Amino acid sequence: MNDLVWGRAELWPALLALPVLLALLWLLFDRSRAALARYGAVPPQPPSGPLARALRITALLGLGLVCWMDPRLGDEPMAVERRGLDLVLCLDTSRSMLAADLEPTRLQRALQDVRALLPQLEGGDRIGLVVFAGQARLWIPLTHDVDSFRGLLDEVDTEIIKVGGTDLAAALRKAGELVGGDDATTSAVLLLTDGEDLAGAGQQAAAELGKRGVVVHTVGYGSAMGSKITLLQKGQQDFLRDSQGNEVVSRMDPDSLRALAAATGGDFVRAEAMPLPLNELHQKRLLPMQKRSYDRGEETGKQARYQWVLLPLLVLLLWEIALAGGRYR
């Protein structure tokens, strides 16, 4: 295909302003010449006519605009290499995430933070999702398709894992299954939870990932003071109770999350302390990471032809400089 294409075709409407610019320049130069004649000033070198000079300057600006529009014609092979990170999110969907110390609930706030992160991902990045409670489940495999990821994310709730509890170790080990041996240093795991490591093996699982070179960052949802867990039963709101009928108060465990992240060289952030904790981690820790190369090859692209416009532009510019006299030169 040798069709002429434009890299910045949206600039085409600006060309419509050139006739208006020509008229304004002609009026300006004509008034300048009339003023010189009125006061009897005789220039040492006769100036060009107003219309001729206006045409030259308008042509200069028009050629510059066409050059900026990046004309391209003819196919040429280009070497390409796509690079990116593998980002695995581990999202706690246990019933403790229904606590409302973060509005509207811990889980909904975590989902909002994940949605806010998606536009920040670069084209080569892949993202996957592990959901967990008393056990872990791969919900979304690693994918470049952010739109599909967003659609499947909308289906996440506290009912997709039937086994109660908060098994951080199971979530981290499931995330580790997504990370290949050669991709460990170009992968990161983000653990989104209230930090109640009831199984007590989360830090050990994190250390196993750390030995492979995988960094785990933790984001704590909830407050240290804790909150009751609201449930909807028979159309009415009630609070989660233990086996003795006492209302359960869920508290975030910042110490265990901080220690878990430190075991891999990762960071711990509190969701209540900042509006977009995942974006903060992405900017400070994920973007500087080494990217993996996942696709090398050649693509066919259009060859730049702005030189065809640039050459007459330079010739016309030199002509205008040569014709200009006195201080205008």
Secondary structure, DSSP 8 states (H G I E B T S, - for coil): ----EETTGGGGGGGGGHHHHHHHHHHHHHHHHHHHHHTT---SS----HHHHHHHHHHHHHHHHHHHT-EEEEEEEEEEEEEE-EEEEEEE-SGGGGB-SSSS-HHHHHHHHHHHHGGG--TT-EEEEEEESSSEEEEEEEES-HHHHHHHHTT--TTS--S-S--HHHHHHHHHHHS-GGGGGGEEEEEEE----TTS-HHHHHHHHHHTT-EEEEEE-S-SS-EEBEEEETTEEEE-B-TTS-B-EE---HHHHHHHHHTTT--EEEGGGSS-HHHHHIIIIITTS--EEEEEEEEEEEEE-HHHHHHHHHHHHHHHHHH--GGG-
